[in-house]
Amino acid sequence: MIALSGIVVRNSLILVEYITQARNEGMPFQEALLQAGTARMRPVLLTAGTTLPGNLVITLDPVFSGLTIAIIFGILTSTVVTLFVVPAIYYLVYATPEQN
């Protein structure tokens, strides 16, 4: 659980930092959101893509299979949260009426 939360927090922080830097450089708000999503999609998917096969092997173990299944679904959920929910929440929190 600690490793999984570390992956989620790291990916989300890097995404938000990327958005903030793009906005500080003068990029329009929605363009910064889209640019950050496209730039960070590959690293997020690679992290999930390398962690999933590594955990699939552990599902064969009768002791750790439950933990592994939880990690696999956690990684899938965290990938969706990082790529879609975090930018949506950022938009809802920081968007001004002029940017809509």
C-alpha positions as CSV (number, residue, x, y, z in Angstrom):
1,M,0.0,0.0,0.0
2,I,2.8,2.4,0.8
3,A,4.6,1.7,-2.5
4,L,1.3,2.1,-4.4
5,S,0.5,5.4,-2.7
6,G,4.0,6.6,-3.4
7,I,3.6,6.0,-7.1
8,V,0.2,7.8,-7.2
9,V,1.5,10.8,-5.3
10,R,4.6,11.1,-7.3
11,N,2.8,10.9,-10.7
12,S,0.2,13.4,-9.5
13,L,2.7,15.9,-8.1
14,I,4.8,15.8,-11.3
15,L,1.6,16.3,-13.4
16,V,0.5,19.3,-11.3
17,E,4.0,20.8,-11.3
18,Y,4.1,20.5,-15.1
19,I,0.8,22.3,-15.3
20,T,2.0,25.0,-13.0
21,Q,5.2,25.6,-14.8
22,A,3.4,25.8,-18.2
23,R,1.0,28.4,-16.7
24,N,3.9,30.4,-15.3
25,E,5.5,30.5,-18.7
26,G,2.4,32.1,-20.1
27,M,0.6,29.1,-21.7
28,P,-3.2,29.3,-21.7
29,F,-4.9,27.4,-18.9
30,Q,-6.6,24.7,-20.9
31,E,-3.6,24.3,-23.2
32,A,-1.4,23.8,-20.2
33,L,-3.7,21.0,-18.9
34,L,-3.7,19.2,-22.2
35,Q,0.1,19.6,-22.7
36,A,0.8,18.3,-19.2
37,G,-1.5,15.3,-19.8
38,T,0.1,14.4,-23.1
39,A,3.6,14.9,-21.8
40,R,3.1,12.8,-18.7
41,M,0.9,10.1,-20.2
42,R,3.8,8.0,-21.4
43,P,5.7,7.9,-18.1
44,V,2.6,7.1,-16.1
45,L,1.6,4.3,-18.5
46,L,5.2,3.0,-18.5
47,T,5.1,2.9,-14.7
48,A,1.9,1.0,-14.7
49,G,3.0,-1.2,-17.6
50,T,6.2,-2.3,-15.9
51,T,4.6,-2.8,-12.5
52,L,1.7,-4.9,-13.7
53,P,3.7,-7.8,-15.4
54,G,6.0,-7.9,-12.3
55,N,3.0,-8.4,-10.1
56,L,1.2,-10.9,-12.4
57,V,3.9,-13.4,-11.6
58,I,3.2,-13.1,-7.9
59,T,-0.5,-13.9,-8.4
60,L,0.6,-17.6,-8.6
61,D,1.8,-17.5,-5.0
62,P,-1.1,-18.7,-2.7
63,V,0.1,-16.4,0.2
64,F,0.6,-13.2,-1.7
65,S,-2.0,-13.5,-4.4
66,G,-4.6,-11.4,-2.6
67,L,-2.1,-8.6,-2.0
68,T,-1.0,-8.7,-5.6
69,I,-4.5,-8.5,-7.0
70,A,-5.1,-5.4,-4.8
71,I,-1.9,-3.8,-6.1
72,I,-2.8,-4.6,-9.7
73,F,-6.3,-3.0,-9.4
74,G,-4.8,-0.1,-7.4
75,I,-2.3,0.6,-10.2
76,L,-5.0,0.5,-12.8
77,T,-7.2,2.9,-10.7
78,S,-4.3,5.2,-9.9
79,T,-3.4,5.5,-13.6
80,V,-7.0,6.6,-14.4
81,V,-7.0,9.0,-11.4
82,T,-3.6,10.5,-12.4
83,L,-4.5,11.0,-16.0
84,F,-8.1,12.1,-15.8
85,V,-9.3,13.0,-12.3
86,V,-6.3,15.1,-11.1
87,P,-6.5,17.4,-14.2
88,A,-10.2,17.6,-13.8
89,I,-9.9,18.6,-10.1
90,Y,-7.1,21.1,-11.0
91,Y,-9.5,22.6,-13.6
92,L,-12.3,22.9,-11.1
93,V,-10.2,24.5,-8.5
94,Y,-8.1,26.9,-10.5
95,A,-10.2,27.8,-13.5
96,T,-11.6,31.2,-13.6
97,P,-14.9,32.2,-15.5
98,E,-12.8,33.9,-18.2
99,Q,-11.0,30.6,-19.0
100,N,-14.3,28.6,-19.7
